[in-house]
Amino acid sequence: MKKHGHHGGAWKVAYADFVTAMMALFLVLWLTAQDTRIKEAVERAFRNPFSSATKESMGIIPTKNAEATHEEKGNFDSASAVQIELLRRITEDLAKMLRQEENQNSVKIEMTSEGLRINVYDRSTKPVFEGNTSEFTKYGDWVFSTLAWEIARYPTFRIELEGHTETGSPARAENYGGWELSSDRANAARRKLLLHGVLETQVRKVAGLSDTDPMPETEPSSEVNRRVTVVLKVKEGSHINESAATTKAAS
């Protein structure tokens, strides 16, 4: 009887090719059904496959303590990678734009558990407001217009505005003190943001806090407490690692 050689291996190769093609088809169909946030995340993964989706690799703001990053990783995970990337981009863009003039330590940008906190200081050497009023100086107008142009590019973030004064700030009138001044300055900032493209629906809170919330580790009477704070908040229920360090940008 004539012996036949072993044949039939070709069908295995063909079957493997078929299964691979089907998997690719299902992957394409799944991707086309996802929203923009998922598509952008997948695109970044393919563009930079060796970076892990951790806080250290996102390049937002360097941490003071690497161990703290790992300990609070759960908070970071609750905010989407897309939101983190957008906040990182805003921080970098604002730092570049606000460094066009001499550095006067007028603006400080920092990451918090809720999003991005931007403090604009009304310093005597570089005032943002005219005297003891809520009228912008030319410099203050430029700062808040610049902030508005950048923030307007990202309409998904919620915005909160806070006005602050230092302890002992002179009252402009008998019935016009720190509470009135801080409230009016927060509202002036709101109007400036809306004038330059920020959506009214983004603004969720405008508050005047007078001298009740001084900056950490500063004297309550220090002029550094005379400021307007713009907070860009991530979506409800999301949090970002609080151990992020502070980035300063000023002009």
Secondary structure, 3 states (H helix, E strand, C coil): CCCCCCCCHHHHHHHHHHHHHHHHHHHHHHHHCCCHHHHHHHHHHHHCCCCCCCHHHHCCCCECCHHHHHHCHHHHHCCCHHHHHHHHHHHHHHHHHCCCCCCCCCEEEEECCCEEEEEEECECCECCECCCCCCECHHHHHHHHHHHHHHCCCCCCEEEEEEECCCCCCCCECCECHHHHHHHHHHHHHHHHHHCCCCHHHEEEEEECCCCCCCCCCCCCCHHHCEEEEEEECCCCCCCCCCECEEECCC
